[in-house]
Amino acid sequence: MEHKSVEQMQGVADVTPRPALLATRRARLEHWAALLEREPDRTFPALPEVDLLPRAQRRALRVEGSAIAFAYADPLLRASGLAGDTYGDARSFFDLREGQAHRLLCSCINGRHVRAGLAARRLRAMAARRLETWLAASVVGGLVGVPGAMLLFG
């Protein structure tokens, strides 16, 4: 087998670079939200009573046509590492805490169906919240840390 660089191959074939993969949690959440926002009135079946299932069953839970299945159908999310369309796959890939995934996908919160526009707003809030929490913690740490350091080293 002969190896050639991308530049050499461009003269022989039509070579297009792969799209940038979604490397950060925020990018993954926002991409999923953008997909959902294309059809904000679309509804997806909610996952049934997620919180009542044992952990192992919860991780494997999947519903045909769910918002997770919709995300899994996206080639960029799959190429970025979304392994499947189960509750556990979504929690792992999108780095969702149990409460966040529950609020986003469960029937006890959303009823029988999840509206795409509402799910998109929740995803965007989750994407922004991590940054806001970090900034708030930094400010509080600075407010507490500076006077403490002045007392110790003052």
Secondary structure as the mmCIF struct_conf table of DSSP 4:
data_model
#
loop_
_struct_conf.conf_type_id
_struct_conf.id
_struct_conf.beg_label_comp_id
_struct_conf.beg_label_asym_id
_struct_conf.beg_label_seq_id
_struct_conf.end_label_comp_id
_struct_conf.end_label_asym_id
_struct_conf.end_label_seq_id
HELX_RH_AL_P HELX_RH_AL_P1 VAL A 6 GLN A 10
TURN_TY1_P TURN_TY1_P1 GLY A 11 VAL A 12
BEND BEND1 ALA A 13 ALA A 13
HELX_LH_PP_P HELX_LH_PP_P1 PRO A 17 LEU A 21
BEND BEND2 THR A 24 THR A 24
HELX_RH_AL_P HELX_RH_AL_P2 ARG A 25 GLU A 37
TURN_TY1_P TURN_TY1_P2 ARG A 38 ARG A 38
BEND BEND3 GLU A 39 GLU A 39
TURN_TY1_P TURN_TY1_P3 PRO A 40 ASP A 41
STRN STRN1 THR A 43 PRO A 45
HELX_LH_PP_P HELX_LH_PP_P2 ALA A 46 ALA A 46
STRN STRN2 LEU A 47 LEU A 47
TURN_TY1_P TURN_TY1_P4 PRO A 48 GLU A 49
HELX_RH_3T_P HELX_RH_3T_P1 VAL A 50 LEU A 52
BEND BEND4 LEU A 53 LEU A 53
HELX_RH_AL_P HELX_RH_AL_P3 ARG A 55 ALA A 60
TURN_TY1_P TURN_TY1_P5 GLU A 64 GLY A 65
HELX_RH_AL_P HELX_RH_AL_P4 ALA A 67 TYR A 72
TURN_TY1_P TURN_TY1_P6 ALA A 73 ALA A 73
HELX_RH_AL_P HELX_RH_AL_P5 PRO A 75 ALA A 79
TURN_TY1_P TURN_TY1_P7 SER A 80 GLY A 81
BEND BEND5 ASP A 85 THR A 86
HELX_RH_AL_P HELX_RH_AL_P6 TYR A 87 PHE A 93
TURN_TY1_P TURN_TY1_P8 PHE A 94 ASP A 95
HELX_RH_AL_P HELX_RH_AL_P7 GLU A 98 LEU A 105
STRN STRN3 CYS A 106 CYS A 106
HELX_RH_AL_P HELX_RH_AL_P8 SER A 107 ASN A 110
TURN_TY1_P TURN_TY1_P9 GLY A 111 ARG A 112
STRN STRN4 HIS A 113 ARG A 115
HELX_RH_AL_P HELX_RH_AL_P9 ALA A 116 PHE A 153
#
